[in-house]
């Protein structure tokens, strides 16, 4: 227990404090401008009505601290220690996937837009974020109609004898074949960048000047092209909803539901609302501390940092965080707490989004609980199947055989517990033996009981289920339920005019007849989704191994390419596609690849190209 005497010896300076339990496990990492004052506040709070703070402090038996010179240094150290220890009571964004963005490097000869997941500080311009790759592709598809930028790497396009189909569709200006000058192309690229940044008035002004200049020079075809661009931009802008006066901002909304903290972010880009994102965390501290901790961890990842961040309430001393984010962005970042006007309305809208997301999560959780309860009853399970695992096998006549395990927790994919298995002890096409090997490795002796699922589903009927039950019996595992999910079959009688399908069936141990759940019911759809995910995961791994095998066979058939050079090429370019798209000069830069070997490799990889569309 932490005594008041020890707290009095804490320094009154900036730093990071580390709370631990009796086993030495790190429970929470926080930063403070005044370490002594902050720690005292926790122990003073432990006696009041704030249950979420008392819940944590009851477990804390030791507190360590690290003094820093400034609060900004404490912010950096806090983020580093959170990543190192992953404390239970801190935010955990480790498995969160960033949204997609568009990237354009204006320093290249003919810039092009690419879809990326990570925003890096490399001098390029980034636009977004977008909630999915399909959303980003939809933006690109529309953008190419306005600004015909190139779609593919220059080296790939220059190997063709003529421009690609996009040039015929007027969605590419074909700089690879000299159909546009570099200055005119850069004007298009700058226009596309301004459009994505929401600076549409600036684009129209620039293009109108160019149109007038082209008309004055009696270059009417060029003037008409700019006229059409201006019209297309104006029509598009009419459909967009402006929510602020220009600029980029992230608007943070907050909603507290017991110990659950819900945070929503609205993305404002160029004054236009482009998307939103929701987070939910079990947070045991004050809301202001939670927001500050979230901002520190969220923006320390590869995400876009806007010029302004709007918050629903004040956080303690935002200046160090502003300084840190400004340093990361390379430009000034301001953190504000609007009290009136349009910005306050945006913060209220973000908070409403957070509240709505919280209600949707609760509804989904209640629905998921009901689905699991139905499964428990229909499959005669002893306990609720909160954790369900499913296994599948993929191979080609016994070659490159792999197995997959997917795990679902409370009806949702738990990808951190997915596993892939290389089948090593079976040399022929025997799915039963392969399944047996995989299951024996998964449930090898010594596997902790808490690591076991409530229900195991195998893809197949009685045969696959019997393999599963025999392995469980041999390993003396009696607390795990088993089931086999057999796909529907096509039934067609000779005289029938239509094809019919049998129902999907669930087989249980020691039961001859299957359990037939109502088709398209939520419990059956959940089992089918788990089964299909296991199949997808196995097929993906199998294709990856086949691709490596194909790569090895293609490279090893080239004179001068042995195992060492093959590994060097793969390490440098990452894939056969990367090697194929490389130029001779780029191939020569790989350690161990001489000019003659690079020439032989390049000719071999491109010998079947026709060079036309």
N, C-alpha and C positions, 0 to 999 in steps of 0.2 A: 504494500500500500504506500502511496506517495504521501509523505508528511508535509505539513506547512513549513517546517524548518528547511526542508530541502528546496521547496519552491522559492523560499526567500533568497536562496543562493543562486537562482537563475539570473543571468545577466539581463539588464534592461537595454538590449541592443538587438538589431535585426538578426534573424537566423531561421533555422529550420528545427522543428521538434519532431521526435519519433516516439510514438506511443506503442508499448509492447504489453503482451499478456504474460501470464506466469510461465509459459513455455518459451518465451523469448520471441514469439511470432509478432511481426510488425502489424499492428492493427490500423494505424493511421499516421500519415505524414502531413504536416502542415507548415506554413511559413508565418512569420510574425514580424512586425516592425519593432515590437517590444516583447521579447520572449517571456519575461517574468509576468507581465500584465496579461498576456494571452493565456498562459497556463493557469494563472489564478482565476481567470474568468470561467474556465471549464469546471474547476472544483467548486466555485461559487454557484454555478448553474446546476451542478449535480443534485442540489437539494431542492430545486424549484420544480415547477410543473412540466418542464420540457422533457418529456419522457425519452425522446430520441437521443438527447445528450446523456441522460442518466444511464441509458442502456449501454452506451459505449464505455463510460467512465467506470461502471461496475466491473469491467473486464480489464482495465488498465492497471498494471502493477509496477510499471517502470516507464520513465520518460527520459530519453536522451535528447541532447540538443547539439547543433553545430552552428557556431556563430559566423556570420558573414559581415562584410564591410558595408554593404548596401542592401536595401530591400529587393532591388532588381536581381542581385546575385542570389538572394534567398529564393526568388521565384524560379530561377534556373535550376538551383540545387533541388528544390522541392520536386520539380518535374522529373529530374534525373532519378531521384530516390523512389518516386512513385513507379517509374518504369522498372526499376531494379527489384523492388519488393512486392509490387502489386498488392497493396494493403486492402483488406476486406472493406474498410469503411471509406476508401477513396473512390473517385470515379475511375472506371475501367473502360477506356476506349481502345484497348489493345486489339480486339477483334472487329472493331467498327471499320466499315469500308467507306472510304471517301467517295464523294460523288465524282462524276466524270466532268472533265473540262475540255475546252478547245485550246490548242497551243499554236502560236504562229511566231516563228523566228524571223523578225524583220531584217536581220543582218545577212540572211542568205541571199543568193542571187535572185531567185524567184521564190519568195516565201509561199508556203502552203499551210493549210490548216490540218491538224491531226487531232484525233481523240486520245486523251491521256487520262490516267487516274490520279497521278501524283503531280502536284504543283511544286516545281523546284525553282530556286532563285538562280536562274541561268541567263537572265537578260531578255528572255522571250516574253511575249505578251500572252496572257491567259484570259480566257473568257468562260463564264459559267458561274456556278456549277450547274450541272444537269443531273437529274435523278437517275438516269440510266443511259447506257450507250445508245439505245434506240432513240431516246430523246435528243441526244447530241447529234446522231445521224440525221434526224428529221430537220434539225436546225441547219446542218450542212447542206442537205438536199435543197432547202429553200434558198440558202445563201448562194449556192452555185448558180441559181437562175438569175440572181441580181449581179453577182460578181463572179465571172467565169475564171476562177483560180484553178491551178493544176490540181489533179487528184492524186497522182502517184509520184514516186521518186523520179528525179530527172533522168538518172542513168537507165532506169527501166523503160521510160518512154522513148529515150533516144535510140534504143536498140530496135525500135520499130521503123519501118520504111515510111510510115505516114501517121498523122495524128489519129488518136483513138476516137471511139464513137462519141464521147462527150464533146469533142470539138464540133462534130456534125450537129449535135443537139444544142450548140451554143452555150454549153455549161462548162467549157474549158477554153481558154484563149490560146492553148498549144504553144507555150514558150519553148518547149522542147524542140520544135521544128521551126522556130523563128517567125511565128505568125503574129507576134506582138513584141514591141521593143521593151527593154528593161524598165525604162521610165514610165511607160504607160502601164506596164504590169504592176509596178510598185504603187502607182496611183490607185489601181483596183484593190491591191492588198490593203492599202491605208484606208480606203473606203470601207472595205469589209470589216476592218478592225474598229473603225468609228461606229459602224452599224451595230456590231456586237456590243460595243460599250454604251449604246443608246444615244450617241451624239449625232442624231439624224439631221438636225438643222445644219451642223457643220458639214456633213457630207453633201447635202443639197447645195449649200453655198459654194463648196469647192467644185462640184460637178457642173453647176450653172456657169461658173467662171470659165471652166474648160469648154463647155458647150459654146459659149459666146465667142471664145478665142478661136475655136475651130470654125465657126460660121464666118467670122471676120476674115479668116484665111481661106475661105471658100472650100473648106474641107467638110462638105455637107454630110458625108457618110459618118465621119467621126462625130459631128455635132448631133446627128440623129441618134447615135448610140448613147451619148450622154443624156439626151432628152428622154429616151426610153428608160434609162436607169433611174432618172429623177422621178419619173411617173411611177415606176415600180416601187421605189422607196416610199413615196408619199402614200400610195395605196396600202402598203404594209404598215406604216406608222399609224394610220387611221385605226387599224385593228388592235393596236397595242394600248394597254391601259397604263397611263402614267400615275404613279402613286407618290412621287416626290419630285423635287426640282433638280433633276440630274444627279450625278455622283453615284458612288457605290457605298452601300451600307449593309451591315448585318443587324437585324432587329431581333433582340432576345426577348422571349416571353416566358413566364414562370407560372407554375401551378403546383401547390403542395397538397398531397393526398396522404394523410398520416405520415409515415416515414418515407414515402415515395415522393421524389422530386421530379417533376416533369418540366422539361425545357424544350421550347420550340424556337427555331431560327427561321426568319424570313430573309431571303436573299434579294436585296435591291441592287440592280445593276443598271447604271445609266438612268436612274429614276424610275425604272420599270421593275415590278415584282416578277422575278424569273422562276422562283421556286421556294420550297420550304423544307425543313427537316425537323424531326422530333426525336427526343431522347427521354429515357426514363431511368432513374437510378434510385436505389435504396440509399438515402442520404441521412446521416445521423446528426448533422451539425446545423448551424443557422443557415438560412436561405442565402444571405449575403455572402457568407463564406463559401457556400456551395457554388454560387455563380462565379465568384472569383477563381475558385479552383477549376471549374469547368472551362472557363475562358483560357486559363493558363495551359491546360492540357490540350484543349481542342486546337488552338492556334499554333501550338508547338509541333503540329504534324504537317504533312504536305497538303495544306489547304490554302485557298486564296484568302488573303487578309485585306479587307476593304479599308477605305479611308476613315470610316466612322462606324462605331459600334454603339447601338442604342440599347440601354438597359431599363428594366422596369423599376428598379430601385438602386440606391447608391450602394457602392461597395467601399470597404475601408481603404482609403488612400489609393485611388486608381492610377496615380502618376507613375509608379514603378512599372505597372503593367503596360501603360501607354508607351513608356520608354522602351520596354522590351519588344512590344509588337511593332513599334516604329523601326526598331533596329532590324527585326526580321523582315519587314516589308520593304525597307529601304526608303520609305517615305513616311510622312507624318500620319499617325493614327490617333484619333481622338475617341475617348469613351465618355458618353454623355447620358444624362438621365432627364429626358424631356418632361416638362411639366405642363405644356400647353401646345396647341396647334397640331399640325399634321403629323409631326413626329410622335407626339403622345398617342395619337390615334393608331399609328403603326405599332407601337409597343402594346397597346391594348388589344389590337388584332392578333399579335403574336401570342399574348397570354391566353386569348380565347382559343387559339390553335392548340396551345399546350393543354388546356382544360378538355377540349374535344378529344385530343389524342389519348388523354388519361381515361376518359369515359369509354372510348373504343377499345382500349387495352383491357379494361375491366370486363366489358361485354364479351370480348374474345376469350378471356380467361375463363369466364363462367360457362361459355359455350364449349370450350375445350374440356372442361371438367365434366360436363354432361356427356360428351362423346365418349370419354374414357370410362365413365360409369356404365354406359350402355355396353361397351366392349367387355367390361368386367362381368356383367350379367350374362351376356349372350355366349361368351367363351368360357363361362364357369371358372373364372380366375379367383384366386384366394385374396388378391389385393389389387388395388387400382394400378393399371399399367402405365405409370408415369414415365418410366424409361422403357422404350421399345427399341430393340436392335434387329436389323435385318441383314441377311448374308446372301451373296450371289457369287457365281463363278463365271469367268469368261475365258475362252481359249479357242484355238483353231486346231482341231484334231490332236489335242493334247499339247500343242506347242504354245510357248509363251503364256502358260496358264496363270491366271491371277484370280484372287478372291477379294471381295470387298465387304466391309462392315460399315453400315450407317447407323446412326443413333439419333433417336427423337426423344426429346424431353418435354413432357406436357403437351404433346401434339405438334411440337416445332422442331425443326432440324437443329441438332446440336453438333455442328460441324467440327468443333474441337475434339470430338470423340469419334470421328470417322477414321477408319484404318484401311490400309491396303496390304495385301499379302501376296508374295511371290510363292507359287506352289513349287516345292522343291522335291518332294518325295514321290511324285506320281509322274511316270513317263509316258503314259498312254491316255487316250481320251476316256476318262472315267470320272464323271462329275461327282459321283457318290464318294469316291476315294478322295477327291480334291476337297470336297466339302468337309469330310471327316478330318483331313489334315488341318484345314483352316480353323475349324472349331476347337480341335485339340490344342492348337497353339493359342487361341483366344482364351480358353479356360484351363490353361496349364495349372498344375498344382501350385498352390501359393497365391493364387489370385484372390485378392481381398473380397469379402462378401459384399462390402459396400460398392464395389466396382461392378457388380453384376446387375443386369437389367431385370425388370419385372416380367418382361415378355420378349421372347425371341421368335421372329418370323423368318421362315425360309421361303424362297421363291420356288414353288413346286407343290407336288401333291404328297401322297402317302410315303413314297420312296424317300424323298428328301427329308420328310419329317421323321421317318424311322432312323435315318443317319443321325439327325440331331439328338433324338431321345437316347440313342445308344451311347453317344459320346457323353451326354450329361450323366447317364447312369454310371458309365465307367469312371467318370471323375467325381462321382458321388455328390453331384449338384442337384439337390431336390427342391430348392427354393426358387427356381426359375421356370416360369410357364413356357410352353412351346406351342407353335402353330405353323401350319403350312398354308400358303395362299396360292391356289392354282388359278391360272388365267382362264378366262372364258374360252370355249372352243366353238368352232364353226360347225353347226349341224345343218346338213342339207340332204333332204330326201330326193330321190331321183324324180319323183312326180311333183315335188314342191316347186312353186314359181319364184319363191323368195328364199334368200339365205337367212338363217336364224342363228343366233349365238346362245350358248348356254350361259348360265349365271356364273360369276366368279364364286369360288367355293373356298371355305376355310376348313382345313382338316385339323383335328385335335388328336392327341395321343390316345390309344386304346379305344378309339371310336371309329367304326367302319364308315358310317354315313357322315358327310360333311355338314358343317353349319352353313346355311345359306342366309346371309344377311340381305336385307332389302337392297336391290340394285340402286345405285346412285345415292344411297343413304350416307350420312356423314361418317359413321364408323367404318364402312367399307371403303369409302373414298380415302380415308386416312390410311388404312392398311395398304391400299393400292398405291398411294403416293409414296409411302415408305418403301414398298417393293420396287417401284419404278426408279426411285432415287438410288437404291442399292444397285440396280441394273445399270443405270447411267454411270455411277461411280466406277463400277467394274469395267465397263466398256471404255470409259475415258482412259483408265490406266492401261488397259490392253492396247488401245490405239497408240498410246505414248510409247510403249515398248516396241510395237511394230514399227513406229516411225524411226526409233533409234536403230532398229535392226536394218531398216531400209537405208538409212543414212550410212550405216557402217558398210553395207554391201555396195552401195553406189561409190563411196569414196575409196574403198579398198580395191575396187576394180580398176582404178586409175593408176597408171605407172608412176612410181615415185611417191605414192601416198601410202604410208604404213600406219601402224597403230599410233605411234607418237605424233605424227603430223595430223592424223585424223582428230586426235584429242585436242591438239593445239587449235585447229580450225574451228572445232565445235565450241571450245572455250572462248574463242575470240568473237565469233559471229552468233553463237547461241543456237542456231538451227540450220538445216539444209537450205531453207528459204533465204536466210541471211547470207549464207555462202554463195548461193546462186545469184543474188542481187548485187554482190560485191563486184567491183571493177578489178582489172588485173593489178593496178597499183595498190588497191586495198588488200588484195590477196598477198602481195609481196611484203606487206607490213607485218604479217604474222610471223613470229619467230620460227625459223626452220624452213620457211617456204621461199625457195629461190625463184628467180624470174622465169626460168624454164619450167619449173614445176607449176608455178602460178599460171603460166600460159597453157600448159597441158590441161590443168584442172578447169580453167575457164572454157576452153574449147570443148572439153568433154561435157560440161554441164549445159552448154548452149548449142550443141551440135544439131539438136532437133528443132531449133527455132526457125520458123519460116520468115519472121520479120514483118508480116503483114497483119492486118486487123483480124 
